[in-house]
Amino acid sequence: MINIQLNLKHVSSFFRDQRNLEEEDKKRQEAIQNLQDNNTRLDNKLKTLRETINTTRSEQSNFGKVIENLRVEVNQHKYELQSIEGNLTATRNAIKSKVNAFGEHTERVLLEIRNMQQKFRKPPIGPIVIMANVGKRKAFSIGAEKHRVNASSQNEIEHFDCCDDDVITSGIVVLVNEKKTTLL
């Protein structure tokens, strides 16, 4: 009987141990399942973060391209602004300067005329010097081109000897009206 009691004790302790093992195994399985669920969630978060990083990198490179394009555009606008400001300054200076009011080449024409002053029998007609009487009619167009000076009205052309050897600087063209004189 003692043996049976001992055996019963062992059997009951065995069943208790078995139940404890099953409960521990169940707890371990639940813990493993929880860890696997956490692992799956973390994998999903990691995947989402990687996608976010890739998206952010591509957006960052796109922003870099946009910023570079904007820099190029700003530089072009700066260049255009400087060009416009330069033209505006030149225009203001030309308006202020009576000499340059007749054209941007007036100063060079004046210099050429001064250099060739000894060749003129009469002073040239135009905005550069005092308007002289050109024969009977004042409304002549005077053109100093290459080697001849021609004066022409609508229907008449006359030749004027205003130089010793009929040579005047090439490219000087002067238009003379009755009261208005401009350099072309």
Secondary structure as GFF3:
##gff-version 3
##sequence-region A 1 184
A	DSSP	alpha_helix	2	96	.	.	.	ID=ss1
A	DSSP	three_ten_helix	100	102	.	.	.	ID=ss2
A	DSSP	alpha_helix	106	115	.	.	.	ID=ss3
A	DSSP	three_ten_helix	117	119	.	.	.	ID=ss4
A	DSSP	beta_strand	141	145	.	.	.	ID=ss5
A	DSSP	beta_strand	148	152	.	.	.	ID=ss6
A	DSSP	beta_strand	157	159	.	.	.	ID=ss7
A	DSSP	beta_strand	173	176	.	.	.	ID=ss8
A	DSSP	beta_strand	181	183	.	.	.	ID=ss9
###
